[in-house]
């Protein structure tokens, strides 16, 4: 299947800004940077510790008795709010870098509202995968990495099969046909991408290799959960899928 077919019907190439980000990506950048700035510059370490307890994802909150949990109500929001917290500025900027690279193409295809809904469920999927593997863990999980992984999984469904012409046309607003799930799982480029991503995630997650911005224990299970969600649920959010 030639995903570059139809690119010839796209409008002629035109000069665009070097960094043409969708508004929803700019919004998330502002939120991530703003949240971390408040935590590091405006509130005390003690208050920030309470923020972590109340808004990070802690699997034990869902398995421990209520009387042993400092913020029992966090069960209702922490599977989403953890994605807005980061360990340090490097962690913030690494996630933003990958979000710009992969999230931008997904946001342009989905549109802002679908993209935000996709991101919400990606965060939940990442938290759910982590919980399944570590149901009694008391270690807080923070960061948007599960969402970023979901953007990678989603992008693999319509970017990796394109020709160079199709990629150039996409910068002009053209959206290539997406691979079906079966086509994606039998596409050489997609399989190589998945294999390399999974291998790197395993190396970083198990501590065999360090990763910038994640100098603490890495919740690799959440990354995998997010990636699989993006790969498998892509068509549910894609307005171009039949």
Secondary structure, DSSP 8 states (H G I E B T S, - for coil): --TTTTGGGS-------S----HHHHHHHHHHHHHHHIIIIIS-HHHHHHHHHHHSB-GGGGTS-GGG-TTGGGGGTHHHHGGG--SSHHHHHHHHHHIIIIIHHHHHHH-HHHHHHHHHHHHHHHHHHHHHH-TT--S-B-SSHHHHHHHHHHHTTTTTT--HHHHHHHTTT-------HHHHHT-HHHHHHHHHHHHHHHHHHTTSS--TT--S---HHHHHHHHHHHHHSHHHH-TT--
